């Protein structure tokens, strides 16, 4: 009943049933093989006995913070008098309690502040004492800066180790800025700034008032770095030996890997730029490759970035490959040119939603795996062979290579099509192609961890249920006005000149329940099929999902993101980029950036959400109004690291509304029911993490100093 496959429930139910007199067991039911009311009651008692047994088995594990259940964490924290931060995810709370003693031993140091920031938030962090960046007159007790005889000699190494001179700009500590290095100048007012400033006596608020003696800057990188690969790179049209790392052919900035927790503790060293989960610049990559002994090799590195021979798996050496990290491309200039290659790379994103190389089982839905279970390796023809996808069963696609197309699917029973754990296979359809999935009455379909790009997905026939879990249906990319090779008002082009078309989910089928959880989707719409009947979804459930519709000429102008003429739609923690047309709707903690129309406004509710002016919606509770198409996000271009991430200025878009005396100001950034942000990234609990960080720093910072949290990404 609870999904735990330990056999306890059946064992205890059978044992209790065997203890009953035969006369009662015989009279329980006259149907062979069926349970009567007495047996059903015994089964339920057995289930509770199984829960008691599991709790007894867990008692030893619950005595340790590493193995205890989540509900035990506050009790162990109380024994240590840990100032536990409320509202933070259990894994971060577990780290907080586990490291309490270590924190207290190193209290007041930069090392412990960086570790606290990482453990509480899960983000990469760098702590900068701003008083060290204030320009001042030097006195006789200051160490001499001088000028080294040559770069890299003993004097230069000592100066850099002591922080007396900038690594790139060679600006002396507290001295005048040396502006001759372009890359060093670009880093001004950042975590790796090498310049010095006049004292700023304004109150620090994250963007101003940094350079004052009591201020300590806490630079935070919220984006996560995901290692993808080996993937199938896309050859750049007309440029021999040049490829795009991204398997859809987009220009995607390359990221460094997430900082390892092993860098904290006794071996702590303040991180360099190449050790932070942030886009890699050309200057950083070139300096890393030129360094004699860099703390972390960026390329070739199987955990960050590598190009491999597809046949042997051998990594190509650094001298044979030129990397352009800002565009996510590489050029192989070895002679003779190698055969087919595969690549590994890190990309950035704000959360573990959509298809990605992470463990989808953590806090995810229980995915059914009906028999027979078939494993297929991803590759060009993996899904276009005869009987590649059966009518029922489970097909697991291993690896992250590109599948060039997929056969139409006929579902007659229960079918699960999924990516392997921590895999990210791409189904790249030919431009304008359609992947049709037809269901027979009573069929169930599960798509888990799939990445589909290039064409539409069409559901036909009849399904009892359809589940999309951690899937990405490429929303497409609009052409940048004036971009070379892109038609005006059309779609951007990939490296091999394919248009980056949206992958829309067309529903021509009759579906009882359609569910999407932790997905990134293009438009989801019903339409008439070949039979002339319109698709029908009785219950639509979307949670922690981004739905985006781009202007679509084939749909007569601006396409709608959601279009359902019948049924009930439930949206929880969703971000909808595009108009929506629904029959009935229940909307919670979501963002409707564009006008939405609900036919039956008497049913349902809109709670803790942001909705565009001009919408027709059910009754609202604790919600805010924004202008249609408001600029709320770092980026609305799929593939960019900040896609769907709220700007720090998002609350400025809220239209004036009457407030009760003493009521708090309305907020999108902290307006969800639990105080997190609205939309698909509510699960990241950014406001709670920032509040918790300030609370913990009060405990471990030196007296009289003030933390200044600064969100870099």
Secondary structure as GFF3:
##gff-version 3
##sequence-region A 1 713
A	DSSP	alpha_helix	8	19	.	.	.	ID=ss1
A	DSSP	alpha_helix	22	27	.	.	.	ID=ss2
A	DSSP	alpha_helix	37	57	.	.	.	ID=ss3
A	DSSP	three_ten_helix	61	63	.	.	.	ID=ss4
A	DSSP	three_ten_helix	70	72	.	.	.	ID=ss5
A	DSSP	alpha_helix	73	79	.	.	.	ID=ss6
A	DSSP	alpha_helix	90	98	.	.	.	ID=ss7
A	DSSP	alpha_helix	100	105	.	.	.	ID=ss8
A	DSSP	alpha_helix	110	121	.	.	.	ID=ss9
A	DSSP	beta_strand	124	129	.	.	.	ID=ss10
A	DSSP	three_ten_helix	130	133	.	.	.	ID=ss11
A	DSSP	alpha_helix	154	161	.	.	.	ID=ss12
A	DSSP	alpha_helix	182	186	.	.	.	ID=ss13
A	DSSP	beta_strand	215	221	.	.	.	ID=ss14
A	DSSP	beta_strand	224	231	.	.	.	ID=ss15
A	DSSP	beta_strand	234	235	.	.	.	ID=ss16
A	DSSP	beta_strand	242	244	.	.	.	ID=ss17
A	DSSP	three_ten_helix	261	263	.	.	.	ID=ss18
A	DSSP	three_ten_helix	265	267	.	.	.	ID=ss19
A	DSSP	three_ten_helix	273	275	.	.	.	ID=ss20
A	DSSP	alpha_helix	282	290	.	.	.	ID=ss21
A	DSSP	beta_strand	306	309	.	.	.	ID=ss22
A	DSSP	three_ten_helix	318	320	.	.	.	ID=ss23
A	DSSP	beta_strand	321	324	.	.	.	ID=ss24
A	DSSP	beta_strand	329	332	.	.	.	ID=ss25
A	DSSP	beta_strand	341	349	.	.	.	ID=ss26
A	DSSP	beta_strand	373	377	.	.	.	ID=ss27
A	DSSP	beta_strand	393	398	.	.	.	ID=ss28
A	DSSP	beta_strand	402	403	.	.	.	ID=ss29
A	DSSP	beta_strand	409	411	.	.	.	ID=ss30
A	DSSP	beta_strand	414	419	.	.	.	ID=ss31
A	DSSP	beta_strand	426	428	.	.	.	ID=ss32
A	DSSP	beta_strand	434	439	.	.	.	ID=ss33
A	DSSP	beta_strand	444	448	.	.	.	ID=ss34
A	DSSP	beta_strand	451	453	.	.	.	ID=ss35
A	DSSP	beta_strand	456	469	.	.	.	ID=ss36
A	DSSP	beta_strand	472	473	.	.	.	ID=ss37
A	DSSP	beta_strand	505	507	.	.	.	ID=ss38
A	DSSP	beta_strand	510	517	.	.	.	ID=ss39
A	DSSP	beta_strand	520	521	.	.	.	ID=ss40
A	DSSP	beta_strand	524	526	.	.	.	ID=ss41
A	DSSP	beta_strand	536	543	.	.	.	ID=ss42
A	DSSP	beta_strand	546	548	.	.	.	ID=ss43
A	DSSP	beta_strand	551	552	.	.	.	ID=ss44
A	DSSP	three_ten_helix	553	555	.	.	.	ID=ss45
A	DSSP	beta_strand	557	558	.	.	.	ID=ss46
A	DSSP	beta_strand	562	563	.	.	.	ID=ss47
A	DSSP	beta_strand	568	572	.	.	.	ID=ss48
A	DSSP	beta_strand	575	577	.	.	.	ID=ss49
A	DSSP	beta_strand	580	582	.	.	.	ID=ss50
A	DSSP	beta_strand	584	588	.	.	.	ID=ss51
A	DSSP	beta_strand	591	592	.	.	.	ID=ss52
A	DSSP	beta_strand	596	598	.	.	.	ID=ss53
A	DSSP	beta_strand	606	607	.	.	.	ID=ss54
A	DSSP	beta_strand	610	612	.	.	.	ID=ss55
A	DSSP	beta_strand	620	621	.	.	.	ID=ss56
A	DSSP	beta_strand	624	626	.	.	.	ID=ss57
A	DSSP	three_ten_helix	650	653	.	.	.	ID=ss58
A	DSSP	three_ten_helix	682	684	.	.	.	ID=ss59
A	DSSP	alpha_helix	686	700	.	.	.	ID=ss60
A	DSSP	beta_strand	706	711	.	.	.	ID=ss61
###
